[in-house]
Amino acid sequence: MSGLDMPKPKRVGPPAVEPVTVDGVRYEAPPWGRERGLDQNGGYVVATDASSGRELWKARIYRIDYDPKLESDVQDIFIKSIVLGADGRELVVTDERDRKFVLDLATHDARPMH
């Protein structure tokens, strides 16, 4: 059986996302939120003290509305990049659908980027 005959997985795993560190705080996008007790996989940014590794806070960037009639793993939408905004006070978060969101580092509020 050649490699072409092998069944294809339902979806590729989440993209590797480079964390961003600002003023001693590391911001990252953990893909498997449900393993952490969250309500969805993807869509969260976690802030961690870069020196101690202690989690400081987490913010949901977007909500995934799961259809109960479909398998949830094919509905997961993962973050694909996090970059520091030009003003240094916010993160620009892009998901797999190329939607962009802004996360305010002071308030931890996220909103769609226009």
C-alpha positions as CSV (number, residue, x, y, z in Angstrom):
1,M,0.0,0.0,0.0
2,S,1.6,3.3,-1.0
3,G,1.4,6.5,1.1
4,L,-1.3,7.8,-1.3
5,D,-3.7,5.0,-0.2
6,M,-3.5,5.8,3.5
7,P,-6.6,7.5,5.0
8,K,-6.2,11.2,5.5
9,P,-6.6,12.7,9.0
10,K,-9.6,14.8,9.6
11,R,-7.6,17.9,10.1
12,V,-4.0,19.0,10.6
13,G,-2.9,19.8,14.1
14,P,-2.9,23.4,15.3
15,P,-0.1,25.6,14.1
16,A,2.9,26.3,16.3
17,V,2.5,29.9,17.6
18,E,5.6,31.8,18.7
19,P,5.0,33.4,22.1
20,V,5.5,37.1,22.6
21,T,7.3,38.4,25.7
22,V,6.7,42.0,26.9
23,D,8.0,43.5,30.2
24,G,8.7,40.1,31.7
25,V,5.3,38.6,30.7
26,R,5.1,35.8,28.1
27,Y,1.9,35.6,26.0
28,E,1.1,32.4,24.3
29,A,-1.8,30.6,22.6
30,P,-2.3,27.1,24.1
31,P,-4.1,25.0,21.5
32,W,-5.7,22.4,23.8
33,G,-7.9,24.5,26.0
34,R,-10.3,21.7,26.9
35,E,-7.4,19.8,28.5
36,R,-6.9,22.8,30.7
37,G,-10.6,22.9,31.7
38,L,-11.6,25.6,29.3
39,D,-14.7,25.5,27.2
40,Q,-13.0,25.3,23.8
41,N,-9.8,24.4,22.0
42,G,-8.1,27.4,20.6
43,G,-9.1,31.1,21.0
44,Y,-7.3,31.8,24.3
45,V,-4.2,33.8,25.1
46,V,-2.5,33.0,28.4
47,A,-0.1,35.5,30.2
48,T,2.7,33.9,32.2
49,D,5.4,35.4,34.4
50,A,8.5,34.8,32.2
51,S,10.8,34.2,35.1
52,S,8.7,32.0,37.4
53,G,6.4,30.4,34.8
54,R,3.4,31.3,37.0
55,E,0.2,31.9,35.0
56,L,-1.0,35.4,35.6
57,W,-4.3,35.5,33.6
58,K,-6.0,34.2,30.5
59,A,-8.3,35.9,28.0
60,R,-10.7,34.4,25.5
61,I,-10.1,36.1,22.2
62,Y,-13.0,34.7,20.3
63,R,-15.8,32.2,21.0
64,I,-16.3,29.0,19.0
65,D,-19.9,28.1,18.5
66,Y,-19.8,24.3,18.3
67,D,-22.6,22.5,16.3
68,P,-23.5,19.4,18.5
69,K,-24.3,17.5,15.3
70,L,-20.7,17.6,14.1
71,E,-17.5,16.3,15.6
72,S,-16.0,19.0,17.7
73,D,-12.4,18.5,16.5
74,V,-13.2,19.6,13.0
75,Q,-14.8,22.8,14.4
76,D,-11.9,23.9,16.5
77,I,-10.4,27.2,15.3
78,F,-6.8,27.8,16.5
79,I,-4.8,30.9,16.8
80,K,-2.0,31.0,14.2
81,S,-0.1,34.1,15.3
82,I,0.4,36.6,18.0
83,V,2.4,39.9,17.5
84,L,2.9,43.0,19.5
85,G,0.9,46.0,18.3
86,A,2.7,49.1,17.2
87,D,1.9,50.9,20.4
88,G,3.3,48.1,22.6
89,R,0.1,48.0,24.7
90,E,-1.8,45.4,22.8
91,L,-1.4,42.1,20.9
92,V,-2.7,41.4,17.5
93,V,-4.0,37.9,17.3
94,T,-4.8,36.1,14.0
95,D,-6.8,32.9,13.9
96,E,-6.8,30.1,11.2
97,R,-9.5,31.9,9.3
98,D,-7.3,35.0,9.0
99,R,-9.6,37.0,11.4
100,K,-7.6,39.5,13.4
101,F,-8.3,40.5,17.0
102,V,-6.8,43.0,19.4
103,L,-6.0,42.1,23.0
104,D,-5.5,45.0,25.3
105,L,-2.7,44.1,27.7
106,A,-3.9,46.4,30.5
107,T,-7.6,45.4,30.5
108,H,-7.3,41.9,29.0
109,D,-10.2,42.7,26.8
110,A,-10.3,41.4,23.2
111,R,-12.1,42.8,20.2
112,P,-12.2,42.2,16.5
113,M,-9.7,44.4,14.6
114,H,-11.3,46.6,12.0
